[in-house]
Amino acid sequence: MAHCAIDDEALRRYERDGYLVLRKAFDAEEIGLLARTVKEDRVLDRHAFGRSDGEGGTVRLSLWNHPTETIYGMIARSESLVGAAEKLLGGEVYHYHSKMVMKDPRTGGAWAWHQDYGYWYQNGVLFPHLTSAFIAVDRSTRENGCLQVVRGSHHLGRIDHVLTGEQAGADLARVEEILKRLDVVYVEMEPGDVVFFHANMLHRSDQNRSEHPRWSMICCYNAASNDPYKESHHPRYTPLVKVPDARILECGHRRFSADDAAAWLSPEQDRSAADLQS
């Protein structure tokens, strides 16, 4: 992994736009190993669950809180990726959770316009000092439902969210007005590219109506100084032990096992959207 370094100019772009694309952050060997592993990982597949998009589609995902000694944990703990998150958040970070989002051909559902902080606000996280690293496992295009972001929308602050299907969606009337003033960017990506985005960045994606899968791994980091004031289904501050980037390949084809302490989240435990009703 050689392209996760963030200089001051890149940091300024992130602070201005709310997102930052790092091309070829993972080389072909690293992302190829991840792609082969995740698509053969039956334990991860068994822990996947669906979220209705309210449009007739379903997004399939697996969620876990703590990184393990698998390839997923090596990526989430890698010095380059964590170092980039630390640069963006201005200091020590910890692993808030990771997820694998599986948009399968012709069946993968959409995500409504939302901010991640719209989900996480209920978890006792006082500041939006979080960032997500979206790693393209497959090629991500307009046709298969790539990530869309509203450039600069993180400056709007937190927007009220309501349930849209089984997802939390930002107040649509407000979003419609925002889209008259700010630009939507389709973030098309090649395998191994990474996009970091701010917790208040408005983002969405379309259904996958193509013949090609669009799987992605998303590692979410919280600033250590932003330790939640209460317990929730995502962890409070837990020191993150970084590993050399070389560990990604050294760990080989290591998948989740039945006894991995991965802190899997089930639909019942992942209450970020459900808590909006309370």
C-alpha positions as CSV (number, residue, x, y, z in Angstrom):
1,M,0.0,0.0,0.0
2,A,1.7,3.1,-1.1
3,H,-0.8,5.8,-1.8
4,C,-2.5,6.7,1.5
5,A,-0.2,9.6,2.3
6,I,-2.1,12.8,2.8
7,D,-0.2,16.1,2.4
8,D,-1.4,19.5,3.5
9,E,-3.0,20.3,0.1
10,A,-5.0,17.0,0.2
11,L,-6.1,17.8,3.8
12,R,-7.3,21.3,2.6
13,R,-9.4,19.6,-0.2
14,Y,-10.9,17.2,2.4
15,E,-11.8,20.1,4.7
16,R,-13.3,22.1,1.8
17,D,-15.1,19.3,-0.1
18,G,-15.8,16.8,2.7
19,Y,-14.3,13.8,0.8
20,L,-10.9,12.8,-0.6
21,V,-10.3,10.1,-3.2
22,L,-7.0,8.2,-3.0
23,R,-6.3,6.3,-6.2
24,K,-4.5,2.9,-6.1
25,A,-4.3,3.1,-2.3
26,F,-4.1,-0.7,-2.3
27,D,-2.1,-2.4,-5.0
28,A,-3.4,-5.1,-7.3
29,E,-2.1,-7.9,-5.2
30,E,-3.6,-6.5,-2.0
31,I,-7.0,-5.8,-3.4
32,G,-7.0,-9.0,-5.4
33,L,-6.4,-11.0,-2.2
34,L,-9.2,-9.1,-0.4
35,A,-11.6,-9.7,-3.3
36,R,-10.9,-13.4,-3.4
37,T,-11.1,-13.7,0.4
38,V,-14.4,-11.9,0.9
39,K,-16.2,-13.7,-1.9
40,E,-15.2,-17.1,-0.5
41,D,-15.8,-16.2,3.2
42,R,-18.8,-18.2,4.3
43,V,-18.7,-16.9,7.9
44,L,-19.0,-13.3,6.7
45,D,-21.7,-14.3,4.3
46,R,-23.7,-16.1,7.1
47,H,-23.6,-12.9,9.1
48,A,-24.9,-10.7,6.2
49,F,-28.3,-9.2,6.5
50,G,-30.5,-7.0,4.3
51,R,-31.8,-3.4,4.5
52,S,-34.8,-2.5,2.4
53,D,-34.2,0.7,0.5
54,G,-37.9,1.6,0.2
55,E,-37.7,1.4,-3.6
56,G,-38.1,-2.4,-3.9
57,G,-34.4,-3.2,-3.5
58,T,-32.3,-4.5,-0.6
59,V,-28.8,-3.7,0.4
60,R,-26.9,-6.7,1.8
61,L,-24.1,-6.0,4.4
62,S,-22.1,-7.5,7.2
63,L,-21.1,-5.4,10.2
64,W,-18.5,-5.9,12.9
65,N,-17.1,-3.7,15.6
66,H,-13.6,-4.8,16.4
67,P,-10.8,-5.7,13.9
68,T,-9.5,-9.3,14.0
69,E,-6.3,-11.0,12.8
70,T,-8.0,-11.6,9.4
71,I,-7.2,-9.7,6.2
72,Y,-10.1,-7.3,7.1
73,G,-8.4,-6.5,10.4
74,M,-5.0,-6.0,8.8
75,I,-6.5,-3.5,6.4
76,A,-8.4,-1.6,9.1
77,R,-5.3,-1.5,11.3
78,S,-2.8,-0.9,8.6
79,E,-0.4,2.0,9.3
80,S,-1.1,3.8,6.0
81,L,-4.9,3.7,6.3
82,V,-5.0,4.6,10.0
83,G,-2.4,7.2,9.4
84,A,-4.6,8.8,6.8
85,A,-7.6,8.8,9.1
86,E,-5.4,10.4,11.9
87,K,-4.3,13.1,9.5
88,L,-7.9,13.9,8.5
89,L,-9.2,13.9,12.1
90,G,-6.1,15.7,13.6
91,G,-4.9,13.0,16.1
92,E,-5.4,9.5,17.5
93,V,-8.3,7.5,16.1
94,Y,-10.0,4.2,17.0
95,H,-11.9,1.7,15.0
96,Y,-15.6,2.5,15.3
97,H,-16.7,-0.4,13.1
98,S,-16.2,-1.9,9.6
99,K,-18.7,-3.3,7.2
100,M,-18.8,-5.1,3.9
101,V,-21.5,-3.7,1.5
102,M,-22.6,-6.3,-1.1
103,K,-24.4,-4.9,-4.1
104,D,-25.0,-7.9,-6.2
105,P,-25.8,-7.8,-9.9
106,R,-29.4,-6.8,-10.7
107,T,-30.4,-7.1,-7.0
108,G,-28.3,-4.7,-5.0
109,G,-30.4,-2.0,-3.4
110,A,-30.0,1.8,-3.1
111,W,-29.0,3.9,-0.2
112,A,-31.1,7.0,0.5
113,W,-29.4,10.4,0.9
114,H,-28.0,10.4,4.4
115,Q,-25.2,11.5,6.7
116,D,-23.4,8.8,8.8
117,Y,-23.7,11.2,11.7
118,G,-27.4,11.0,11.3
119,Y,-27.1,7.4,12.3
120,W,-24.4,7.8,14.9
121,Y,-25.7,10.9,16.7
122,Q,-27.9,8.7,18.9
123,N,-24.9,6.6,20.0
124,G,-23.6,9.3,22.4
125,V,-21.1,10.7,19.9
126,L,-21.0,14.4,20.7
127,F,-19.0,15.7,17.7
128,P,-19.0,14.6,14.1
129,H,-15.3,13.9,14.3
130,L,-15.5,10.6,12.4
131,T,-14.4,9.6,8.9
132,S,-15.1,6.6,6.8
133,A,-12.7,4.9,4.4
134,F,-14.7,3.4,1.5
135,I,-12.5,0.8,-0.2
136,A,-13.5,-0.4,-3.7
137,V,-13.3,-4.2,-3.8
138,D,-15.0,-4.2,-7.3
139,R,-15.0,-1.6,-10.0
140,S,-17.6,1.0,-8.9
141,T,-19.5,2.8,-11.7
142,R,-22.7,4.7,-12.3
143,E,-24.1,1.6,-13.8
144,N,-23.6,-0.6,-10.7
145,G,-24.5,2.0,-8.1
146,C,-21.3,3.9,-7.2
147,L,-21.1,6.3,-4.2
148,Q,-22.6,9.7,-4.8
149,V,-21.6,12.7,-2.6
150,V,-22.8,16.3,-2.3
151,R,-19.6,18.3,-2.4
152,G,-19.3,20.6,0.6
153,S,-22.4,19.3,2.3
154,H,-20.5,18.5,5.5
155,H,-20.5,22.3,6.2
156,L,-24.3,22.1,6.6
157,G,-24.1,20.4,10.0
158,R,-26.3,17.5,11.1
159,I,-29.6,17.2,9.2
160,D,-32.7,15.5,10.8
161,H,-33.1,11.9,9.6
162,V,-36.2,9.7,9.3
163,L,-36.7,6.1,8.3
164,T,-36.8,5.4,4.6
165,G,-37.6,1.7,4.3
166,E,-35.2,0.2,6.8
167,Q,-32.6,3.0,6.3
168,A,-32.1,6.4,7.9
169,G,-32.7,9.1,5.3
170,A,-32.0,12.8,5.6
171,D,-35.1,15.1,5.6
172,L,-36.0,15.0,1.9
173,A,-37.5,18.5,1.6
174,R,-34.2,19.9,3.0
175,V,-32.1,17.7,0.7
176,E,-34.1,19.0,-2.4
177,E,-33.1,22.5,-1.5
178,I,-29.5,21.6,-0.8
179,L,-29.2,20.0,-4.3
180,K,-30.2,23.3,-5.9
181,R,-27.1,24.9,-4.4
182,L,-24.4,22.1,-4.2
183,D,-23.0,19.7,-6.7
184,V,-23.5,16.0,-6.7
185,V,-20.4,14.0,-7.6
186,Y,-20.5,10.4,-8.8
187,V,-17.4,8.8,-7.2
188,E,-16.4,6.2,-9.8
189,M,-13.6,3.9,-8.6
190,E,-11.3,1.1,-9.6
191,P,-10.5,-1.8,-7.3
192,G,-8.0,-0.6,-4.7
193,D,-9.1,3.0,-4.7
194,V,-10.2,4.5,-1.4
195,V,-12.4,7.5,-0.7
196,F,-12.5,9.1,2.8
197,F,-15.6,11.1,3.6
198,H,-16.7,13.2,6.6
199,A,-19.4,12.0,8.9
200,N,-21.7,14.9,7.9
201,M,-21.2,14.3,4.2
202,L,-24.5,13.8,2.4
203,H,-24.1,10.6,0.3
204,R,-26.2,8.0,-1.4
205,S,-26.0,5.3,-4.1
206,D,-28.4,3.9,-6.7
207,Q,-29.5,0.3,-7.1
208,N,-27.2,-2.0,-9.0
209,R,-29.0,-2.6,-12.3
210,S,-25.9,-3.9,-14.1
211,E,-24.5,-7.4,-14.6
212,H,-21.5,-6.5,-12.4
213,P,-21.1,-6.7,-8.6
214,R,-20.2,-3.7,-6.6
215,W,-18.8,-4.8,-3.3
216,S,-17.0,-2.4,-0.9
217,M,-15.4,-2.5,2.5
218,I,-15.9,0.5,4.7
219,C,-13.7,1.2,7.8
220,C,-15.1,3.8,10.1
221,Y,-12.9,5.7,12.5
222,N,-13.7,7.9,15.5
223,A,-11.4,10.5,17.0
224,A,-10.1,9.2,20.4
225,S,-11.0,12.6,21.9
226,N,-14.6,12.0,20.7
227,D,-15.2,9.0,23.0
228,P,-19.0,8.5,23.3
229,Y,-20.5,9.5,26.6
230,K,-22.7,6.3,26.8
231,E,-22.6,2.7,25.7
232,S,-24.2,1.7,22.4
233,H,-24.0,-1.0,19.8
234,H,-20.7,0.5,18.5
235,P,-17.7,0.7,20.8
236,R,-16.5,3.5,23.0
237,Y,-12.8,4.3,22.8
238,T,-10.7,1.2,22.3
239,P,-7.0,1.7,21.6
240,L,-6.2,0.7,18.1
241,V,-3.0,-1.3,17.5
242,K,-1.6,-0.4,14.1
243,V,0.2,-3.0,12.0
244,P,2.7,-2.6,9.2
245,D,1.1,-2.5,5.7
246,A,3.0,-5.7,4.8
247,R,0.8,-7.6,7.2
248,I,-2.0,-7.4,4.7
249,L,-0.3,-9.9,2.4
250,E,1.5,-11.7,5.2
251,C,-1.8,-12.7,6.8
252,G,-2.7,-14.4,3.5
253,H,-6.1,-15.8,2.7
254,R,-7.3,-15.6,6.3
255,R,-11.0,-15.2,6.6
256,F,-13.3,-15.0,9.6
257,S,-13.6,-18.2,11.6
258,A,-16.6,-19.3,13.7
259,D,-14.7,-18.4,16.9
260,D,-13.4,-15.0,15.8
261,A,-14.3,-12.3,18.3
262,A,-15.5,-10.1,15.6
263,A,-18.4,-8.6,17.5
264,W,-20.8,-9.2,14.7
265,L,-23.8,-7.0,14.6
266,S,-27.2,-8.5,13.7
267,P,-30.1,-6.5,12.4
268,E,-31.5,-6.4,15.9
269,Q,-28.2,-5.1,17.4
270,D,-27.6,-2.5,14.6
271,R,-30.1,0.0,16.0
272,S,-28.7,3.1,14.4
273,A,-31.8,3.5,12.1
274,A,-34.3,2.0,14.5
275,D,-33.3,4.4,17.3
276,L,-34.6,7.3,15.2
277,Q,-38.1,6.2,16.1
278,S,-37.5,6.5,19.9
